[in-house]
Amino acid sequence: MSPPAIAAAHHISLSHLHRLFRDEGSTVSAFLRDQRLRRIRQDLSDPALRRTPVHTVAARWGLTDPSAFSRAFRIAYGISPSDHRQRALARGGTPAAARGGLVANAAGH
């Protein structure tokens, strides 16, 4: 997903889309980043994905720069992606099926 794709899907101009988010005190990019980080966090908690490298999980959701991803994850959640995975899986994790989510490639969606 990108701002132009979102605007087109909703039949609004790109400037109108940005204005809607600005009026809510956010940006389209921040919203997309937050949604991607949330999904990555969920996938890192999934025992079925325990053997999938962290950077591969992030890339599935469109975050392809490992350093930038790791920084963004740490800022958002106060913990590194690897540490989050380790702790979540030690607690038993949350399978994707239980979350109602998909494990499929979501980069760009």
Solvent accessible surface area in square Angstrom, and as a share of the most:
residue,aa,sasa,rsa
1,M,81,0.36
2,S,44,0.28
3,P,27,0.17
4,P,76,0.48
5,A,44,0.34
6,I,22,0.11
7,A,4,0.03
8,A,68,0.53
9,A,65,0.50
10,H,121,0.54
11,H,167,0.75
12,I,52,0.26
13,S,62,0.40
14,L,73,0.37
15,S,68,0.44
16,H,68,0.30
17,L,8,0.04
18,H,70,0.31
19,R,99,0.36
20,L,83,0.41
21,F,43,0.18
22,R,152,0.55
23,D,103,0.54
24,E,145,0.65
25,G,73,0.71
26,S,44,0.29
27,T,76,0.44
28,V,0,0.00
29,S,68,0.44
30,A,21,0.17
31,F,87,0.36
32,L,19,0.10
33,R,104,0.38
34,D,69,0.36
35,Q,62,0.28
36,R,48,0.18
37,L,3,0.01
38,R,96,0.35
39,R,77,0.28
40,I,0,0.00
41,R,100,0.37
42,Q,50,0.22
43,D,2,0.01
44,L,0,0.00
45,S,14,0.09
46,D,1,0.01
47,P,38,0.24
48,A,88,0.69
49,L,12,0.06
50,R,118,0.43
51,R,216,0.79
52,T,22,0.13
53,P,68,0.43
54,V,30,0.17
55,H,105,0.47
56,T,45,0.26
57,V,0,0.00
58,A,1,0.01
59,A,37,0.28
60,R,61,0.22
61,W,20,0.07
62,G,28,0.27
63,L,37,0.18
64,T,105,0.61
65,D,78,0.40
66,P,79,0.50
67,S,67,0.43
68,A,40,0.31
69,F,7,0.03
70,S,39,0.25
71,R,145,0.53
72,A,23,0.18
73,F,0,0.00
74,R,130,0.47
75,I,149,0.76
76,A,53,0.41
77,Y,68,0.26
78,G,65,0.62
79,I,26,0.13
80,S,14,0.09
81,P,7,0.04
82,S,66,0.42
83,D,60,0.31
84,H,13,0.06
85,R,27,0.10
86,Q,126,0.56
87,R,146,0.53
88,A,3,0.02
89,L,26,0.13
90,A,89,0.69
91,R,181,0.66
92,G,48,0.46
93,G,23,0.22
94,T,56,0.33
95,P,65,0.41
96,A,8,0.06
97,A,94,0.73
98,A,78,0.61
99,R,61,0.22
100,G,71,0.68
101,G,23,0.23
102,L,130,0.65
103,V,52,0.30
104,A,63,0.49
105,N,102,0.52
106,A,13,0.10
107,A,37,0.29
108,G,47,0.45
109,H,148,0.66
